[in-house]
Amino acid sequence: MSNTYTWTVTNLIGYPVLGGESDVVTTAIYTVSASDGTGHTATMSNIPQRIPLPKDRPFVPFANLTNDIVVGWIQAELGVEGVSGTYATLDAQIRNQINPPPTPVSLPLPWATN
């Protein structure tokens, strides 16, 4: 299965002034969606990710931020395993749409008589 994934930042949280910079983002809220291209989709939404102050990257002024820049920060914080885990969760949701797992049912008590 080859799914397409879309990362969307939905909210930024931060401080008006921090560390000598203005409008500093410290948390990003995001959604990741997956589609198999045949109508099956899955979404994980409203996920908060702490964004540490930049030490090894230049500070990006708030007005210059893009979804791609912030998603890059999120993915860097998650690491390869975190991103792979996100994809695996979405892939499983799509697989369950295609081949739904059995649904448990309430069974009558074998010792109860009607």
C-alpha positions as CSV (number, residue, x, y, z in Angstrom):
1,M,0.0,0.0,0.0
2,S,1.4,3.4,-1.0
3,N,-0.4,6.1,0.9
4,T,0.0,9.9,0.4
5,Y,0.5,11.9,3.6
6,T,-0.4,15.5,4.2
7,W,1.0,17.4,7.2
8,T,-0.9,20.6,8.2
9,V,-0.1,23.0,11.0
10,T,-3.3,24.2,12.5
11,N,-2.1,26.5,15.3
12,L,1.0,28.0,16.7
13,I,1.6,28.8,20.3
14,G,4.4,30.9,21.6
15,Y,5.6,34.1,23.3
16,P,5.5,37.7,22.1
17,V,9.2,38.1,23.2
18,L,11.5,35.3,24.2
19,G,15.3,34.9,24.1
20,G,15.7,38.3,22.5
21,E,13.4,37.4,19.6
22,S,9.8,38.5,18.8
23,D,6.8,36.1,18.3
24,V,8.7,33.0,19.2
25,V,6.9,29.7,18.4
26,T,7.3,27.1,21.2
27,T,4.5,24.7,20.3
28,A,2.9,23.7,17.0
29,I,-0.5,22.0,16.8
30,Y,-0.8,19.8,13.7
31,T,-2.8,17.3,11.7
32,V,-1.5,14.4,9.5
33,S,-3.8,12.9,6.9
34,A,-3.3,9.9,4.7
35,S,-5.1,8.8,1.5
36,D,-4.7,5.6,-0.5
37,G,-6.0,7.4,-3.6
38,T,-9.0,5.1,-3.8
39,G,-11.3,6.9,-1.3
40,H,-9.9,5.5,2.0
41,T,-8.5,8.2,4.3
42,A,-7.3,8.5,7.9
43,T,-6.5,11.5,10.0
44,M,-4.7,12.2,13.3
45,S,-5.5,15.7,14.5
46,N,-4.9,18.3,17.1
47,I,-1.5,16.9,18.0
48,P,0.7,19.3,20.0
49,Q,4.5,19.3,19.4
50,R,6.9,21.3,21.5
51,I,9.3,23.3,19.4
52,P,12.6,24.1,21.2
53,L,14.3,27.4,20.7
54,P,16.7,27.1,17.7
55,K,20.3,26.1,18.7
56,D,21.5,24.6,15.5
57,R,19.4,26.4,13.1
58,P,18.9,30.1,12.4
59,F,15.9,31.9,14.0
60,V,13.1,32.3,11.4
61,P,11.0,35.5,11.9
62,F,7.3,34.7,12.5
63,A,6.3,36.6,9.4
64,N,8.5,34.3,7.3
65,L,7.2,31.0,8.7
66,T,5.4,28.6,6.3
67,N,3.6,25.3,6.9
68,D,6.6,23.5,5.3
69,I,9.1,25.1,7.7
70,V,7.1,24.3,10.8
71,V,6.4,20.8,9.6
72,G,10.1,20.4,9.2
73,W,10.6,21.4,12.8
74,I,7.8,18.9,13.9
75,Q,9.3,16.1,12.0
76,A,12.8,16.8,13.3
77,E,11.5,16.7,16.9
78,L,9.6,13.4,16.2
79,G,12.6,11.9,14.6
80,V,12.5,9.1,11.9
81,E,10.9,6.7,14.3
82,G,8.2,9.1,15.3
83,V,7.3,10.0,11.7
84,S,7.3,6.3,10.8
85,G,5.1,5.6,13.8
86,T,2.6,8.2,12.6
87,Y,2.5,6.7,9.1
88,A,2.1,3.2,10.5
89,T,-0.9,4.3,12.6
90,L,-2.6,6.0,9.6
91,D,-1.8,3.0,7.4
92,A,-3.4,0.7,10.0
93,Q,-6.6,2.9,10.0
94,I,-6.8,2.6,6.2
95,R,-6.2,-1.1,6.2
96,N,-9.0,-1.5,8.7
97,Q,-11.3,0.4,6.4
98,I,-10.4,-1.9,3.5
99,N,-10.6,-5.1,5.6
100,P,-12.6,-4.3,8.7
101,P,-11.6,-6.4,11.7
102,P,-14.3,-8.4,13.4
103,T,-16.6,-6.5,15.7
104,P,-17.1,-7.9,19.1
105,V,-20.7,-8.6,20.2
106,S,-22.3,-9.1,23.6
107,L,-22.7,-12.8,24.2
108,P,-25.5,-14.3,26.4
109,L,-24.4,-15.7,29.7
110,P,-24.2,-19.5,29.2
111,W,-25.6,-20.2,32.7
112,A,-28.5,-17.8,32.4
113,T,-31.8,-19.3,31.3
114,N,-34.6,-17.5,29.5
